[in-house]
Amino acid sequence: MDAQPESYAARLEIDYPEEGLDRVSSFFRIIWVIPIAIIIGLVGGGSGGSSYVTDAGEVVQTGGGGIAGGLAVATALMIVFRQRYPRWWFDFVRELTRFTGRVTAYMALLTDQYPSTVEEQAVHIEIDYPDAEQDLNRWLPLVKWLLAIPHYIVLIILGVLAVFAVVISWFVILFTGRYPQGLFDFVVGVGRWGLRVQAYAFLLVTDRYPPFSMDG
């Protein structure tokens, strides 16, 4: 029997809406998402900085201000100089990533559940806590963002395709109340790929290079 491949340190699964989606909610999604999108923008955004694709194809600002950019830099400094990744720090980063994932899934019409700041809902994001001394090379945080450049290029292309997939799905949902399974799997797959790159290059929870794959 072949051995099962080792799972990556960051994993994403989103429950497919078997009972269908609300057409009215989907039609007005771009309006109803505004309040929670503002919160995400204040927490993770800021002016300037570069961007990368994360959960379900979302483009997230980094290094341009806000908590998300500061966390990435501070985490790198802790690993380089102290070889530490405090558990409370990791828990905050993980929960912020989960919250962002719920908002992104809602924006991408993958769920009708308005994003909760606490509950997991239909979006399941698991990130393994690293042993900084045993599992992480203290110098890699200085270059991980550079090593991940091939992924950025691919994710930019996939992100654009994911946007088109969401737009097509929006029209389908308005007429049928269903998210096409193939397009749903594609959008989730792009998010899964983006989460792995985020975990490697910015959350810094693993030194294992992300696979070029959308599979679970």
N, CA and C atoms as a LAMMPS dump frame, in Angstrom:
ITEM: TIMESTEP
0
ITEM: NUMBER OF ATOMS
648
ITEM: BOX BOUNDS ff ff ff
-5.0000000000000000e+02 5.0000000000000000e+02
-5.0000000000000000e+02 5.0000000000000000e+02
-5.0000000000000000e+02 5.0000000000000000e+02
ITEM: ATOMS id mol type element x y z
1 1 1 N 0.859 -1.196 0
2 1 2 C 0 0 0
3 1 3 C 0.892 1.242 0
4 2 1 N 0.571 2.207 -0.87
5 2 2 C 1.373 3.416 -0.943
6 2 3 C 1.147 4.267 0.296
7 3 1 N 2.219 4.896 0.774
8 3 2 C 2.117 5.773 1.937
9 3 3 C 1.384 7.052 1.559
10 4 1 N 0.567 7.54 2.479
11 4 2 C -0.158 8.779 2.238
12 4 3 C 0.814 9.954 2.301
13 5 1 N 0.709 10.932 1.372
14 5 2 C 1.6 12.079 1.413
15 5 3 C 1.368 12.899 2.682
16 6 1 N 2.459 13.433 3.21
17 6 2 C 2.356 14.245 4.422
18 6 3 C 1.555 15.514 4.133
19 7 1 N 0.621 15.83 5
20 7 2 C -0.201 17.014 4.799
21 7 3 C 0.618 18.265 5.06
22 8 1 N 0.257 19.339 4.363
23 8 2 C 0.99 20.588 4.516
24 8 3 C 0.605 21.246 5.841
25 9 1 N 1.443 22.169 6.305
26 9 2 C 1.236 22.798 7.612
27 9 3 C 0.029 23.729 7.646
28 10 1 N -0.49 24.103 6.486
29 10 2 C -1.68 24.961 6.41
30 10 3 C -2.675 24.313 5.455
31 11 1 N -3.907 24.153 5.918
32 11 2 C -4.909 23.426 5.134
33 11 3 C -6.229 24.197 5.099
34 12 1 N -6.891 24.147 3.951
35 12 2 C -8.162 24.838 3.762
36 12 3 C -9.2 23.905 3.168
37 13 1 N -10.353 23.873 3.782
38 13 2 C -11.52 23.178 3.243
39 13 3 C -12.735 24.07 3.442
40 14 1 N -13.615 24.097 2.444
41 14 2 C -14.859 24.874 2.548
42 14 3 C -16.013 23.956 2.189
43 15 1 N -17.011 23.908 3.037
44 15 2 C -18.157 23.03 2.815
45 15 3 C -18.941 23.489 1.588
46 16 1 N -19.185 22.551 0.678
47 16 2 C -20.003 22.884 -0.491
48 16 3 C -21.454 23.055 -0.062
49 17 1 N -22.117 24.144 -0.492
50 17 2 C -23.502 24.398 -0.092
51 17 3 C -24.489 23.472 -0.809
52 18 1 N -24.648 22.269 -0.284
53 18 2 C -25.495 21.256 -0.914
54 18 3 C -26.945 21.715 -1.055
55 19 1 N -27.42 22.513 -0.105
56 19 2 C -28.816 22.956 -0.134
57 19 3 C -29.035 24.174 -1.015
58 20 1 N -27.966 24.623 -1.669
59 20 2 C -28.107 25.772 -2.558
60 20 3 C -27.813 27.077 -1.846
61 21 1 N -27.821 28.163 -2.62
62 21 2 C -27.497 29.48 -2.115
63 21 3 C -28.661 30.436 -2.329
64 22 1 N -28.77 31.407 -1.449
65 22 2 C -29.843 32.387 -1.533
66 22 3 C -29.57 33.365 -2.682
67 23 1 N -30.516 33.491 -3.589
68 23 2 C -30.301 34.321 -4.777
69 23 3 C -30.274 35.807 -4.428
70 24 1 N -31.119 36.228 -3.497
71 24 2 C -31.161 37.648 -3.106
72 24 3 C -29.856 38.037 -2.426
73 25 1 N -29.401 37.191 -1.497
74 25 2 C -28.135 37.457 -0.804
75 25 3 C -26.975 37.521 -1.784
76 26 1 N -26.977 36.616 -2.759
77 26 2 C -25.905 36.595 -3.754
78 26 3 C -25.947 37.83 -4.642
79 27 1 N -27.147 38.26 -5.002
80 27 2 C -27.298 39.417 -5.878
81 27 3 C -26.739 40.678 -5.226
82 28 1 N -26.997 40.844 -3.921
83 28 2 C -26.565 42.053 -3.211
84 28 3 C -25.254 41.851 -2.44
85 29 1 N -24.535 40.78 -2.72
86 29 2 C -23.346 40.45 -1.938
87 29 3 C -22.322 41.577 -1.895
88 30 1 N -22.111 42.226 -3.017
89 30 2 C -21.099 43.267 -3.09
90 30 3 C -21.426 44.445 -2.174
91 31 1 N -22.713 44.602 -1.843
92 31 2 C -23.137 45.664 -0.932
93 31 3 C -23.102 45.184 0.508
94 32 1 N -23.624 43.985 0.742
95 32 2 C -23.718 43.465 2.106
96 32 3 C -22.357 43.139 2.708
97 33 1 N -21.351 42.945 1.872
98 33 2 C -20.032 42.603 2.392
99 33 3 C -19.252 43.842 2.835
100 34 1 N -19.736 45.033 2.492
101 34 2 C -18.986 46.265 2.758
102 34 3 C -18.593 46.433 4.226
103 35 1 N -19.519 46.284 5.204
104 35 2 C -19.121 46.505 6.609
105 35 3 C -17.975 45.61 7.069
106 36 1 N -18.07 44.317 6.76
107 36 2 C -17.03 43.391 7.214
108 36 3 C -15.751 43.567 6.405
109 37 1 N -15.884 43.993 5.135
110 37 2 C -14.704 44.244 4.311
111 37 3 C -13.924 45.446 4.838
112 38 1 N -14.629 46.432 5.371
113 38 2 C -13.969 47.595 5.956
114 38 3 C -13.127 47.172 7.153
115 39 1 N -13.688 46.274 7.968
116 39 2 C -12.948 45.781 9.134
117 39 3 C -11.672 45.075 8.698
118 40 1 N -11.784 44.203 7.694
119 40 2 C -10.596 43.503 7.189
120 40 3 C -9.578 44.5 6.64
121 41 1 N -10.06 45.522 5.947
122 41 2 C -9.16 46.522 5.397
123 41 3 C -8.409 47.276 6.484
124 42 1 N -9.104 47.613 7.57
125 42 2 C -8.465 48.334 8.667
126 42 3 C -7.463 47.461 9.404
127 43 1 N -7.788 46.183 9.549
128 43 2 C -6.915 45.274 10.292
129 43 3 C -5.699 44.857 9.473
130 44 1 N -5.921 44.48 8.225
131 44 2 C -4.834 43.891 7.456
132 44 3 C -4.254 44.768 6.378
133 45 1 N -4.859 45.946 6.131
134 45 2 C -4.422 46.741 4.993
135 45 3 C -3.487 47.848 5.353
136 46 1 N -3.781 49.018 4.849
137 46 2 C -2.886 50.146 4.972
138 46 3 C -2.473 50.587 3.594
139 47 1 N -1.784 51.695 3.514
140 47 2 C -1.368 52.214 2.214
141 47 3 C -0.008 51.677 1.83
142 48 1 N 0.21 51.534 0.541
143 48 2 C 1.494 51.066 0.047
144 48 3 C 1.637 49.571 0.208
145 49 1 N 2.864 49.105 0.058
146 49 2 C 3.142 47.686 0.268
147 49 3 C 2.916 46.874 -0.987
148 50 1 N 3.276 45.611 -0.894
149 50 2 C 3.087 44.682 -1.998
150 50 3 C 1.856 43.85 -1.723
151 51 1 N 1.559 42.9 -2.594
152 51 2 C 0.349 42.102 -2.401
153 51 3 C 0.615 40.654 -2.759
154 52 1 N -0.208 39.777 -2.193
155 52 2 C -0.153 38.368 -2.521
156 52 3 C -1.554 37.809 -2.468
157 53 1 N -1.742 36.658 -3.08
158 53 2 C -3.063 36.055 -3.153
159 53 3 C -3.217 35.052 -2.031
160 54 1 N -4.354 35.125 -1.322
161 54 2 C -4.59 34.203 -0.228
162 54 3 C -5.944 33.559 -0.381
163 55 1 N -6.569 33.185 0.719
164 55 2 C -7.753 32.354 0.737
165 55 3 C -8.744 32.692 -0.366
166 56 1 N -9.013 31.704 -1.195
167 56 2 C -9.971 31.819 -2.297
168 56 3 C -9.642 32.929 -3.268
169 57 1 N -8.356 33.204 -3.452
170 57 2 C -7.962 34.15 -4.482
171 57 3 C -7.951 35.598 -4.073
172 58 1 N -8.114 35.909 -2.788
173 58 2 C -8.126 37.298 -2.355
174 58 3 C -6.738 37.902 -2.439
175 59 1 N -6.639 39.182 -2.834
176 59 2 C -5.372 39.889 -2.851
177 59 3 C -5.251 40.651 -1.542
178 60 1 N -4.181 40.352 -0.792
179 60 2 C -3.992 40.931 0.536
180 60 3 C -2.737 41.78 0.547
181 61 1 N -2.811 42.972 1.135
182 61 2 C -1.667 43.855 1.21
183 61 3 C -0.702 43.396 2.291
184 62 1 N 0.596 43.539 2.023
185 62 2 C 1.604 43.208 3.019
186 62 3 C 2.648 44.306 3.067
187 63 1 N 3.177 44.509 4.255
188 63 2 C 4.285 45.433 4.413
189 63 3 C 3.905 46.879 4.191
190 64 1 N 2.638 47.215 4.098
191 64 2 C 2.254 48.592 3.861
192 64 3 C 1.489 49.17 5.012
193 65 1 N 1.653 48.644 6.234
194 65 2 C 0.925 49.147 7.37
195 65 3 C -0.155 48.182 7.776
196 66 1 N -0.8 48.457 8.887
197 66 2 C -1.818 47.564 9.39
198 66 3 C -1.206 46.402 10.152
199 67 1 N -2.056 45.649 10.817
200 67 2 C -1.582 44.56 11.667
201 67 3 C -0.922 43.459 10.86
202 68 1 N -1.487 43.089 9.717
203 68 2 C -0.969 41.954 8.953
204 68 3 C 0.476 42.162 8.531
205 69 1 N 0.792 43.337 7.998
206 69 2 C 2.158 43.614 7.576
207 69 3 C 3.117 43.624 8.743
208 70 1 N 2.695 44.246 9.85
209 70 2 C 3.543 44.298 11.03
210 70 3 C 3.801 42.93 11.623
211 71 1 N 2.789 42.062 11.601
212 71 2 C 2.953 40.712 12.134
213 71 3 C 3.989 39.922 11.358
214 72 1 N 3.962 40.038 10.039
215 72 2 C 4.915 39.293 9.22
216 72 3 C 6.344 39.698 9.537
217 73 1 N 6.583 40.999 9.636
218 73 2 C 7.928 41.49 9.928
219 73 3 C 8.348 41.105 11.346
220 74 1 N 7.449 41.294 12.312
221 74 2 C 7.773 40.983 13.701
222 74 3 C 8.039 39.495 13.898
223 75 1 N 7.249 38.651 13.237
224 75 2 C 7.46 37.204 13.343
225 75 3 C 8.827 36.82 12.798
226 76 1 N 9.195 37.392 11.667
227 76 2 C 10.504 37.105 11.079
228 76 3 C 11.623 37.51 12.035
229 77 1 N 11.494 38.662 12.661
230 77 2 C 12.521 39.135 13.585
231 77 3 C 12.639 38.221 14.8
232 78 1 N 11.487 37.747 15.316
233 78 2 C 11.523 36.851 16.474
234 78 3 C 12.236 35.545 16.143
235 79 1 N 11.976 35.018 14.948
236 79 2 C 12.593 33.744 14.561
237 79 3 C 14.089 33.929 14.313
238 80 1 N 14.464 35.007 13.646
239 80 2 C 15.867 35.242 13.308
240 80 3 C 16.711 35.499 14.558
241 81 1 N 16.228 36.354 15.438
242 81 2 C 17.054 36.772 16.568
243 81 3 C 16.846 35.949 17.839
244 82 1 N 15.651 35.366 18.003
245 82 2 C 15.381 34.646 19.248
246 82 3 C 14.987 33.189 19.041
247 83 1 N 14.753 32.794 17.804
248 83 2 C 14.254 31.444 17.499
249 83 3 C 13.024 31.122 18.353
250 84 1 N 12.104 32.058 18.384
251 84 2 C 10.881 31.908 19.158
252 84 3 C 9.671 32.229 18.291
253 85 1 N 8.595 31.48 18.512
254 85 2 C 7.294 31.776 17.892
255 85 3 C 6.278 31.58 19.016
256 86 1 N 6.059 32.616 19.833
257 86 2 C 5.183 32.473 21.006
258 86 3 C 3.81 31.925 20.638
259 87 1 N 3.303 31.035 21.485
260 87 2 C 2.02 30.405 21.197
261 87 3 C 0.899 31.429 21.101
262 88 1 N 0.878 32.416 21.975
263 88 2 C -0.194 33.415 21.935
264 88 3 C -0.126 34.235 20.651
265 89 1 N 1.091 34.461 20.171
266 89 2 C 1.291 35.198 18.924
267 89 3 C 0.757 34.377 17.747
268 90 1 N 1.125 33.083 17.741
269 90 2 C 0.644 32.186 16.699
270 90 3 C -0.881 32.101 16.697
271 91 1 N -1.484 31.985 17.883
272 91 2 C -2.938 31.87 17.968
273 91 3 C -3.627 33.091 17.364
274 92 1 N -3.072 34.272 17.611
275 92 2 C -3.66 35.483 17.038
276 92 3 C -3.548 35.481 15.519
277 93 1 N -2.349 35.128 15.014
278 93 2 C -2.133 35.084 13.565
279 93 3 C -3.076 34.078 12.91
280 94 1 N -3.23 32.91 13.542
281 94 2 C -4.105 31.877 12.989
282 94 3 C -5.559 32.343 12.951
283 95 1 N -6.028 32.961 14.031
284 95 2 C -7.422 33.402 14.063
285 95 3 C -7.674 34.544 13.089
286 96 1 N -6.702 35.424 12.917
287 96 2 C -6.838 36.491 11.925
288 96 3 C -6.923 35.898 10.524
289 97 1 N -6.11 34.875 10.257
290 97 2 C -6.148 34.202 8.957
291 97 3 C -7.493 33.521 8.743
292 98 1 N -8.016 32.884 9.771
293 98 2 C -9.324 32.234 9.668
294 98 3 C -10.428 33.251 9.402
295 99 1 N -10.385 34.368 10.106
296 99 2 C -11.396 35.406 9.905
297 99 3 C -11.335 35.945 8.479
298 100 1 N -10.122 36.188 7.998
299 100 2 C -9.95 36.647 6.616
300 100 3 C -10.498 35.629 5.635
301 101 1 N -10.282 34.354 5.929
302 101 2 C -10.797 33.291 5.062
303 101 3 C -12.309 33.281 4.995
304 102 1 N -12.964 33.508 6.137
305 102 2 C -14.439 33.539 6.15
306 102 3 C -14.972 34.714 5.344
307 103 1 N -14.33 35.856 5.489
308 103 2 C -14.76 37.035 4.724
309 103 3 C -14.561 36.806 3.234
310 104 1 N -13.429 36.244 2.87
311 104 2 C -13.135 35.991 1.462
312 104 3 C -14.123 34.998 0.861
313 105 1 N -14.424 33.937 1.607
314 105 2 C -15.375 32.935 1.114
315 105 3 C -16.752 33.567 0.901
316 106 1 N -17.148 34.448 1.787
317 106 2 C -18.439 35.134 1.652
318 106 3 C -18.429 36.031 0.415
319 107 1 N -17.329 36.772 0.206
320 107 2 C -17.212 37.636 -0.965
321 107 3 C -17.239 36.834 -2.261
322 108 1 N -16.656 35.636 -2.209
323 108 2 C -16.581 34.792 -3.408
324 108 3 C -17.828 33.944 -3.603
325 109 1 N -18.876 34.199 -2.814
326 109 2 C -20.179 33.527 -2.934
327 109 3 C -20.116 32.047 -2.567
328 110 1 N -19.034 31.613 -1.891
329 110 2 C -18.882 30.208 -1.544
330 110 3 C -19.788 29.799 -0.393
331 111 1 N -20.328 30.783 0.321
332 111 2 C -21.226 30.527 1.436
333 111 3 C -22.161 31.709 1.619
334 112 1 N -23.349 31.441 2.166
335 112 2 C -24.292 32.506 2.493
336 112 3 C -24.133 32.983 3.928
337 113 1 N -23.296 32.309 4.701
338 113 2 C -23.138 32.664 6.11
339 113 3 C -22.342 33.957 6.249
340 114 1 N -22.957 34.967 6.896
341 114 2 C -22.232 36.223 7.088
342 114 3 C -21.042 35.942 7.996
343 115 1 N -19.851 36.428 7.647
344 115 2 C -18.639 36.056 8.373
345 115 3 C -18.704 36.35 9.864
346 116 1 N -18.425 35.338 10.649
347 116 2 C -18.356 35.478 12.097
348 116 3 C -16.945 35.851 12.508
349 117 1 N -16.812 36.632 13.575
350 117 2 C -15.488 36.954 14.102
351 117 3 C -14.994 35.864 15.046
352 118 1 N -15.856 34.875 15.335
353 118 2 C -15.519 33.845 16.317
354 118 3 C -15.697 32.436 15.76
355 119 1 N -16.877 32.137 15.198
356 119 2 C -17.204 30.773 14.805
357 119 3 C -16.538 30.383 13.493
358 120 1 N -16.242 29.084 13.356
359 120 2 C -15.581 28.556 12.17
360 120 3 C -16.482 28.593 10.946
361 121 1 N -17.784 28.327 11.13
362 121 2 C -18.767 28.286 10.05
363 121 3 C -18.364 27.246 8.994
364 122 1 N -18.521 27.571 7.712
365 122 2 C -18.271 26.59 6.652
366 122 3 C -16.832 26.587 6.157
367 123 1 N -16.01 27.492 6.68
368 123 2 C -14.635 27.637 6.22
369 123 3 C -13.692 27.058 7.273
370 124 1 N -12.972 26.002 6.895
371 124 2 C -12.121 25.295 7.847
372 124 3 C -10.658 25.504 7.476
373 125 1 N -9.97 26.287 8.288
374 125 2 C -8.552 26.557 8.079
375 125 3 C -7.774 26.013 9.267
376 126 1 N -6.845 25.124 8.987
377 126 2 C -5.992 24.548 10.026
378 126 3 C -4.539 24.929 9.739
379 127 1 N -3.852 25.419 10.755
380 127 2 C -2.446 25.792 10.626
381 127 3 C -1.696 25.166 11.794
382 128 1 N -0.656 24.415 11.491
383 128 2 C 0.093 23.718 12.531
384 128 3 C 1.047 24.673 13.243
385 129 1 N 1.08 24.552 14.573
386 129 2 C 1.994 25.368 15.374
387 129 3 C 3.403 24.807 15.259
388 130 1 N 4.389 25.639 14.895
389 130 2 C 5.754 25.135 14.702
390 130 3 C 6.593 25.191 15.974
391 131 1 N 7.532 24.284 16.078
392 131 2 C 8.568 24.374 17.091
393 131 3 C 9.695 25.189 16.463
394 132 1 N 9.809 26.444 16.84
395 132 2 C 10.73 27.351 16.156
396 132 3 C 12.169 26.856 16.192
397 133 1 N 12.584 26.249 17.295
398 133 2 C 13.961 25.809 17.414
399 133 3 C 14.234 24.54 16.605
400 134 1 N 13.266 23.64 16.573
401 134 2 C 13.468 22.345 15.92
402 134 3 C 13.035 22.323 14.458
403 135 1 N 11.946 23.047 14.15
404 135 2 C 11.328 22.928 12.828
405 135 3 C 11.68 24.049 11.858
406 136 1 N 12.174 25.171 12.358
407 136 2 C 12.379 26.34 11.505
408 136 3 C 13.846 26.754 11.463
409 137 1 N 14.338 26.99 10.259
410 137 2 C 15.67 27.561 10.076
411 137 3 C 15.594 29.049 10.39
412 138 1 N 16.437 29.506 11.297
413 138 2 C 16.313 30.882 11.767
414 138 3 C 16.604 31.928 10.69
415 139 1 N 17.316 31.543 9.621
416 139 2 C 17.685 32.522 8.599
417 139 3 C 16.741 32.537 7.399
418 140 1 N 15.959 31.504 7.219
419 140 2 C 15.068 31.439 6.05
420 140 3 C 14.031 32.56 5.988
421 141 1 N 13.52 33.073 7.126
422 141 2 C 12.551 34.169 7.023
423 141 3 C 13.056 35.381 6.243
424 142 1 N 14.369 35.52 6.138
425 142 2 C 14.935 36.647 5.403
426 142 3 C 14.773 36.498 3.895
427 143 1 N 14.582 35.254 3.421
428 143 2 C 14.533 35.036 1.971
429 143 3 C 13.293 34.289 1.491
430 144 1 N 12.436 33.857 2.408
431 144 2 C 11.265 33.08 1.984
432 144 3 C 10.391 33.858 1.006
433 145 1 N 10.215 35.145 1.274
434 145 2 C 9.386 35.967 0.392
435 145 3 C 9.959 35.995 -1.022
436 146 1 N 11.289 35.893 -1.122
437 146 2 C 11.947 35.891 -2.417
438 146 3 C 11.835 34.521 -3.088
439 147 1 N 11.989 33.474 -2.297
440 147 2 C 11.909 32.118 -2.84
441 147 3 C 10.508 31.796 -3.358
442 148 1 N 9.511 32.497 -2.838
443 148 2 C 8.127 32.22 -3.224
444 148 3 C 7.698 32.953 -4.494
445 149 1 N 8.597 33.682 -5.128
446 149 2 C 8.236 34.459 -6.324
447 149 3 C 7.563 33.611 -7.411
448 150 1 N 8.06 32.399 -7.711
449 150 2 C 7.351 31.597 -8.73
450 150 3 C 5.884 31.367 -8.382
451 151 1 N 5.591 31.205 -7.103
452 151 2 C 4.202 31.028 -6.691
453 151 3 C 3.393 32.303 -6.918
454 152 1 N 3.993 33.466 -6.644
455 152 2 C 3.269 34.723 -6.857
456 152 3 C 2.809 34.826 -8.307
457 153 1 N 3.706 34.482 -9.219
458 153 2 C 3.391 34.595 -10.648
459 153 3 C 2.207 33.696 -11.012
460 154 1 N 2.279 32.449 -10.553
461 154 2 C 1.193 31.513 -10.85
462 154 3 C -0.102 31.966 -10.193
463 155 1 N -0.018 32.448 -8.942
464 155 2 C -1.226 32.84 -8.212
465 155 3 C -1.882 34.09 -8.785
466 156 1 N -1.094 34.967 -9.369
467 156 2 C -1.688 36.129 -10.034
468 156 3 C -2.58 35.662 -11.185
469 157 1 N -2.064 34.717 -11.976
470 157 2 C -2.845 34.177 -13.09
471 157 3 C -4.079 33.439 -12.577
472 158 1 N -3.883 32.566 -11.584
473 158 2 C -5.005 31.813 -11.033
474 158 3 C -6.011 32.741 -10.353
475 159 1 N -5.508 33.802 -9.725
476 159 2 C -6.409 34.743 -9.072
477 159 3 C -7.339 35.43 -10.055
478 160 1 N -6.792 35.802 -11.217
479 160 2 C -7.619 36.417 -12.262
480 160 3 C -8.668 35.427 -12.747
481 161 1 N -8.248 34.177 -12.959
482 161 2 C -9.201 33.153 -13.393
483 161 3 C -10.263 32.906 -12.322
484 162 1 N -9.862 32.977 -11.046
485 162 2 C -10.816 32.78 -9.959
486 162 3 C -11.865 33.885 -9.941
487 163 1 N -11.449 35.108 -10.254
488 163 2 C -12.402 36.221 -10.325
489 163 3 C -13.44 35.957 -11.415
490 164 1 N -12.978 35.511 -12.567
491 164 2 C -13.905 35.181 -13.651
492 164 3 C -14.833 34.032 -13.231
493 165 1 N -14.29 33.055 -12.512
494 165 2 C -15.097 31.927 -12.044
495 165 3 C -16.192 32.397 -11.1
496 166 1 N -15.861 33.359 -10.233
497 166 2 C -16.854 33.882 -9.289
498 166 3 C -17.941 34.656 -10.033
499 167 1 N -17.538 35.454 -11.02
500 167 2 C -18.517 36.223 -11.793
501 167 3 C -19.473 35.287 -12.538
502 168 1 N -18.915 34.26 -13.175
503 168 2 C -19.758 33.284 -13.88
504 168 3 C -20.698 32.595 -12.893
505 169 1 N -20.157 32.221 -11.736
506 169 2 C -20.975 31.541 -10.723
507 169 3 C -22.083 32.441 -10.213
508 170 1 N -21.823 33.736 -10.126
509 170 2 C -22.84 34.696 -9.671
510 170 3 C -24.062 34.641 -10.58
511 171 1 N -23.832 34.635 -11.889
512 171 2 C -24.949 34.555 -12.828
513 171 3 C -25.671 33.211 -12.706
514 172 1 N -24.903 32.149 -12.552
515 172 2 C -25.513 30.819 -12.423
516 172 3 C -26.362 30.74 -11.159
517 173 1 N -25.86 31.29 -10.068
518 173 2 C -26.597 31.259 -8.795
519 173 3 C -27.908 32.026 -8.918
520 174 1 N -27.884 33.165 -9.622
521 174 2 C -29.105 33.962 -9.775
522 174 3 C -30.199 33.188 -10.496
523 175 1 N -29.793 32.321 -11.415
524 175 2 C -30.779 31.566 -12.189
525 175 3 C -31.123 30.211 -11.569
526 176 1 N -30.157 29.583 -10.937
527 176 2 C -30.377 28.218 -10.453
528 176 3 C -30.303 28.066 -8.932
529 177 1 N -29.698 29.035 -8.257
530 177 2 C -29.522 28.918 -6.815
531 177 3 C -28.413 27.96 -6.426
532 178 1 N -27.597 27.543 -7.399
533 178 2 C -26.524 26.583 -7.135
534 178 3 C -25.176 27.141 -7.6
535 179 1 N -24.137 26.818 -6.857
536 179 2 C -22.773 27.167 -7.257
537 179 3 C -22.228 25.981 -8.038
538 180 1 N -21.853 26.144 -9.313
539 180 2 C -21.332 25.01 -10.087
540 180 3 C -20.189 24.314 -9.343
541 181 1 N -20.295 23.01 -9.163
542 181 2 C -19.328 22.272 -8.367
543 181 3 C -17.899 22.454 -8.881
544 182 1 N -17.72 22.395 -10.189
545 182 2 C -16.393 22.534 -10.753
546 182 3 C -15.771 23.89 -10.453
547 183 1 N -16.557 24.958 -10.611
548 183 2 C -16.05 26.298 -10.336
549 183 3 C -15.801 26.482 -8.839
550 184 1 N -16.676 25.902 -8.015
551 184 2 C -16.495 25.962 -6.563
552 184 3 C -15.152 25.328 -6.176
553 185 1 N -14.891 24.149 -6.704
554 185 2 C -13.649 23.441 -6.381
555 185 3 C -12.433 24.229 -6.867
556 186 1 N -12.567 24.875 -8.013
557 186 2 C -11.445 25.655 -8.55
558 186 3 C -11.131 26.842 -7.648
559 187 1 N -12.165 27.598 -7.255
560 187 2 C -11.952 28.777 -6.409
561 187 3 C -11.358 28.372 -5.059
562 188 1 N -11.883 27.301 -4.482
563 188 2 C -11.341 26.809 -3.213
564 188 3 C -9.9 26.352 -3.394
565 189 1 N -9.617 25.702 -4.525
566 189 2 C -8.259 25.236 -4.797
567 189 3 C -7.261 26.381 -4.891
568 190 1 N -7.675 27.477 -5.523
569 190 2 C -6.802 28.656 -5.596
570 190 3 C -6.551 29.196 -4.187
571 191 1 N -7.602 29.233 -3.383
572 191 2 C -7.448 29.684 -2.006
573 191 3 C -6.522 28.787 -1.211
574 192 1 N -6.637 27.491 -1.436
575 192 2 C -5.782 26.518 -0.733
576 192 3 C -4.304 26.739 -1.101
577 193 1 N -4.053 26.944 -2.373
578 193 2 C -2.69 27.21 -2.847
579 193 3 C -2.171 28.497 -2.207
580 194 1 N -2.995 29.535 -2.236
581 194 2 C -2.586 30.814 -1.667
582 194 3 C -2.307 30.729 -0.178
583 195 1 N -3.11 29.947 0.544
584 195 2 C -2.904 29.794 1.981
585 195 3 C -1.557 29.138 2.27
586 196 1 N -1.185 28.145 1.479
587 196 2 C 0.105 27.482 1.686
588 196 3 C 1.265 28.443 1.473
589 197 1 N 1.153 29.267 0.441
590 197 2 C 2.208 30.249 0.184
591 197 3 C 2.247 31.272 1.316
592 198 1 N 1.09 31.682 1.79
593 198 2 C 1.016 32.615 2.905
594 198 3 C 1.672 32.017 4.151
595 199 1 N 1.394 30.743 4.418
596 199 2 C 1.954 30.078 5.595
597 199 3 C 3.476 29.984 5.506
598 200 1 N 3.987 29.773 4.311
599 200 2 C 5.428 29.632 4.107
600 200 3 C 6.144 30.978 4.144
601 201 1 N 5.664 31.947 3.371
602 201 2 C 6.415 33.174 3.142
603 201 3 C 6.09 34.299 4.114
604 202 1 N 4.9 34.283 4.728
605 202 2 C 4.49 35.414 5.558
606 202 3 C 4.134 35.013 6.989
607 203 1 N 3.385 33.935 7.153
608 203 2 C 3.106 33.457 8.51
609 203 3 C 4.318 32.739 9.087
610 204 1 N 5.161 32.184 8.225
611 204 2 C 6.447 31.594 8.607
612 204 3 C 6.304 30.406 9.553
613 205 1 N 5.272 29.601 9.353
614 205 2 C 5.04 28.464 10.245
615 205 3 C 5.71 27.184 9.753
616 206 1 N 6.274 27.204 8.561
617 206 2 C 6.902 26.006 8.014
618 206 3 C 8.025 26.38 7.062
619 207 1 N 9.028 25.496 6.985
620 207 2 C 10.111 25.677 6.022
621 207 3 C 9.897 24.811 4.778
622 208 1 N 8.864 24.007 4.786
623 208 2 C 8.577 23.144 3.644
624 208 3 C 8.026 23.981 2.493
625 209 1 N 8.693 23.905 1.348
626 209 2 C 8.294 24.718 0.203
627 209 3 C 6.906 24.298 -0.271
628 210 1 N 6.019 25.265 -0.539
629 210 2 C 4.639 24.92 -0.928
630 210 3 C 4.595 24.163 -2.255
631 211 1 N 3.739 23.155 -2.347
632 211 2 C 3.587 22.442 -3.616
633 211 3 C 2.834 23.3 -4.639
634 212 1 N 3.142 23.095 -5.898
635 212 2 C 2.409 23.777 -6.962
636 212 3 C 1.146 22.968 -7.251
637 213 1 N 0.179 23.108 -6.376
638 213 2 C -1.018 22.278 -6.469
639 213 3 C -2.192 22.946 -5.773
640 214 1 N -3.393 22.678 -6.296
641 214 2 C -4.623 23.158 -5.663
642 214 3 C -5.31 22.051 -4.883
643 215 1 N -4.753 20.855 -4.917
644 215 2 C -5.384 19.714 -4.258
645 215 3 C -5.286 19.825 -2.744
646 216 1 N -6.186 19.119 -2.05
647 216 2 C -6.182 19.105 -0.597
648 216 3 C -5.064 18.235 -0.062
